[in-house]
Amino acid sequence: MDHVSFFPFHNRHIRFLYDGQEMQGVVVDSIPYNEKAFSTQYVYIATRNMRAWKDAEKIQDNRAMRALEKKIDLLKITNPSLINH
C-alpha cells in the first residue's frame, strides 16, 4: 500500500497481511525522517504488546518501546481492515 491508501488505517487498531502473514496491531509513523531506510518504513506494534508499549511510553522508556516495535514497509501490507472494539 502507499501512504495515501493506508491513511484511513494509520494509528488505528487493524488486521492485515504482511508478506503473507496475518498480523494485528497498530502501524504508526514514529521513525524520524532522517533515520528511515526508505519513505514507506513505519513501525508496527502488535496487539499483544500494546499495553506494555503504552506503559513504556508513559515513563518515556524509549529502549523498551523500541524492543516492542517492528519496522515494516507499507508497500508490503495488503488487505487491511479495522478492528472495532
SULCOR-V84052 format. One record per backbone hydrogen bond with DSSP energy under -1.0 kcal/mol. CO is the residue of the C=O (numbers start at 0). NH is the residue of the N-H. Records with the same first field share a line. If there is no record, write none. Layout:
BEGIN
CO->NH, NH
END
This chain:
BEGIN
1->5
2->6
5->8
8->11
12->82
13->24
14->80
15->22
16->77
17->20
20->17
22->15
23->46
24->13
25->44
26->10
27->42
31->34
37->40
39->73
41->71
42->27
43->69
44->25
45->48
46->49
48->52
49->53
50->54
51->55
52->56
53->57
54->58
55->60
56->59
59->61
60->64
61->65
62->66
63->67
69->43
71->41
72->75
73->76
75->18
77->16
80->14
END
